């Protein structure tokens, strides 16, 4: 019985991780509005080490279309600017010697559709992860039933896994729906 509960818990963690990863990745997709999450992948060189931007600077939004990056050390302005250029995010940083400003250009309709397509691809990856976790759990439960676990309890546990799958898949759909609406709003 403990083995089955462990399988259920592991499956739930796997499904939860897939939806959390999706939420993080969707946060990185531009909606035409400035958000610090857009720069999460930026890793400037800091004393020879590739370091996350959040560990060397403060990133804030000045308004809906402007990001402000304030390095904790003035010497970091150059490496941060270089890292933004190398990331090829589609915007140009403006350096005034103290801070770096990034103006987020408005999205074209074509670019919006491209971002929606990317969001849907990420959603499909999340759904596949959820289905894989479900398949693995179902196989483990069937194996346990073969090894003497009561069949009626096995069926209940399979139903529980299926219910979890449905819940997490619906969560993915809601995340995608919200993101698509956000991207397509001009």
ZIFEN-V524655 format. One record per pair of residues at least 6 apart in sequence whose C-alpha atoms are under 6 Angstrom apart, sorted by the first residue. I is the first residue (numbers start at 1). J is the second residue. D is the distance in whole Angstrom. If there is no record, write none. Layout:
i = <I I>
j = <J J>
d = <D D>
This chain:
i = <11 15 18 28 28 31 32 32 33 33 34 34 34 34 36 42 43 43 43 43 44 44 44 44 44 45 56 56 57 57 57 58 58 59 59 60 60 61 61 65 65 66 66 67 67 68 68 69 69 70 93 93 94 94 116 145>
j = <133 130 126 37 38 183 106 107 64 65 64 65 66 67 59 53 50 51 52 53 50 51 79 80 83 79 71 72 70 71 72 69 70 68 69 67 68 67 68 103 104 102 103 101 102 100 101 99 100 99 101 102 100 101 180 151>
d = <6 5 5 6 5 5 5 6 5 5 5 5 6 6 6 6 5 5 5 5 6 6 5 5 5 6 6 6 5 4 5 6 5 6 5 6 5 4 6 6 5 6 5 6 5 6 5 6 5 5 6 5 5 5 6 6>
